[in-house]
Amino acid sequence: MNDSVYVGNAGKDAALDRGWLLGHFKDVGDPRHSEAVEIKWGVH
């Protein structure tokens, strides 16, 4: 699999970072690192 593609479970992954899935706060080497976009997961 390509290292720039991340496959996971949003509910489980978000629980590790207070709901955040993608953004500047992820490690630079992580495919979920982005300076341009932030995504937060929530269940209502």
Secondary structure, DSSP 8 states (H G I E B T S, - for coil): --TT-----HHHHHHTTTTEEEBTTS-TTSTTB-SS--EE----
